[in-house]
Amino acid sequence: MDFQGTLFEAPPAPEVGSIERTPLTRGAWIDVARSWLPEADEVFETLVRDVPWRAERRQMYDREVDVPRLLHTYGVGDPLPHPALARARGALTAHYRPELGEPFVTAGCCYYRDGRDSVAWHGDTIGRGKTQDTMVAIVSLGDPRRLALRPRVGGASISVEMGHGDLVVMGGSCQRTWEHAVPKVAHAGPRISVQFRPLNVF
């Protein structure tokens, strides 16, 4: 099967939504494609079972606290835990390389176990993302969660409800001029976020 065609070819396959770009301020933008990843159920089950999830702790003021989600990163050359993710990364590279200028090479995974797991406001500005435009492509699996975005200099925020198998790509100056977060919610089931990034973007 030509996976790239099923993901990006126009018209798309019936189960795959088309990409919609929303321009933001200061050269930032986001792309959203609904039901983008085939085999989403199987991929989610495989990731829950097979990814070597780890808990982290971080210093906050005068004490050390748990990071409210589980993590694992697949670095350059690491085999991914499901072939659909490798095909997805290849399709993303083929589609965005003319604009990005380089491939997606890493895959960071976050496991949000319930509504108490979250990530605070931040931009991916460790490495080249601090000074250069780049892209971060997120595939969301499992229960829907809200990705909130706000401009660093102040102004109106926006949000995107990320559903099972959806794709969200943050591009342009988004990591430098905007911040994003996944807020805590009262009730939510398990969700996994897979973030594909170029080299030296964290």
N, C-alpha and C positions, 0 to 999 in steps of 0.2 A: 504494500500500500504506500502511496506517496503521501507521507505524513505532512510535509510542508504544504502540499496542495489542500489537504483537509483543514489546515489551520488558517491559511491566509489567502487561498485562491478565491477569486470572485467569479460567480457567486459561491459562498461557502456551503459546506455540507449542512444538511438541515439541522443537525444538533449543535452546530458551531455558530455563534453570533459574530457579526461583523465588528470591526474595530471602530470606535468613535473617539476622536481626539477633542479634548477640551483645553483651549489655551488658558493659561493662568497669567499672572503678572510677571514682569521682569524677565521674560524669555523662558519661563517654565511652562510645562504642559503635562497632561496625563492622557494616556490611551486606556480605554476599557473595552474588553471583549467578553461577552457573557457566554457561559458554557463552552469555554474555549478548549479545555483539555479532555480529549477522549479517555475513556477508562478511568474516570475520576474516582469512582467507588473503589476499584481495585487498587489504584495508586494510594489512596488514603489508607486503606487497610494494610498495605505493605509497609508504608512509612511508619505507622503506629507500631507495627510488629518488629521491623527490621532495623530502623535507624538507631544507632547507639546514643540515645538521648542522654544529655547530662544536665544537671542542675548547677547553676552558678550562684555565687554570692558577690555582693559589691559593697564598697564602703559608702555609707550615706551619713554625712555629718560625723557624729561620734560613735557610730555603731555599724556593724556589718549586717546586711539584710539579704534575703533570698531574692534572686531575680525572678519575677513572676511569670515564668514560662520556661520550658525546656528547650535546649539548643543543640544543634550540631551543624558543622560546616563541611561541605565537600570541596576540597581545594582543587587547584589546577591538576588535571590528570587523574583525579580520584574517580573510580566508577560510581555511578549514581545507583540508588537502591531499586529503581524500576526503569525498564527500557523506555517507557513513555516519557520520562523526564529527560532522558538523553535526546530523544527525538524532538521534544519540545524545545530544548535549548538550541538544538541545531536549526529548528524552524525560526526561532527568535533571531538567531544570528543572521540567517539568510534574509529575513525580512528587514531587520533594522541596521544591518552593517552599512548600507549606503549612507545612512544618516549618522550612525554612531562611529563608523570608521574602524571598528575592531569587533572581535567576537565576545560573546558571553562565555566565561570560563569557570566560574565558581557557582556553587549553589548553597546558600545558607538556609537552614531549616529551623523554624520555630514552632513549637507545639504548645498551643493554648488549650489547656485541659478543661477549663470551664470559664465562666464569666469573670472570675477573679483574676485570671491571667491577663496580662496587658503589656503594652510597651508605651513609655512616656514620649513626650514630644522630642523629636530629634531630626537631624538630617544625616545622610550617610556621607560624612565629611572627614572620615579617617582615610588618609591616602589621597589619591588624585581628585576625589570628589570635592575636596575643600576648595580647590582653585580652578577646576575645569568642569565644563558641562559633561554630563555622562548620563547613563540610564540604569535604572534598576527595574527589572521585570518580576512581578510577583504573581505566582499562581496560588490561589486560595483553594483549600480543600476542607470539607467538613461543614460545620455549622456556620451560617452567615455571621460576619462581624463587620463593624464599621471602621473604615480607614478614614481618619480625619486629617485634613491638611489646612495649614494656616501660613500666611506670609510672615517671614521673620521680622519685617519692619512694622507689622501691625496691619490690620485690615480684616475684611470679612474672611471667615473660614468656610471650607466646603467639606463635604464628606461623600464617600463612596461605599455603598453596601457591597461587600465582597461575598459572593455566593460560591457554592460548591462547583469547582472547575473554572471559575472566572479568572481572567487575566487583567492585571492592572500594571501599566508601565509608566513610571515617572521619568520624564526626560527633560532635555534642555537644562536650564539652570535650577531645576526643582530641588536638588539636594542642597544647593548653596543658598537659595533665596526663599525657600519654603521649608517648613517642618511638617512631619507627619507623626501620627500616633494611632494606636489601637486602644481605645479607652476600656476601662472595666465596665461591665454591665451586670445587672442583677441576675440574669439567667442566660446561659449559653452552653451548648454542648461542645465537644472537642473540635478543634480546628487546627490545621497545619498550614503554615505559610512557607512557600518555597521561593526564595529570592535569587534570581539569576543576575550576576554582576560581571562586568569586565574586570580585567586584571587590576589589582591594587585599588579597588573601590570597596569600602567597608562601611 
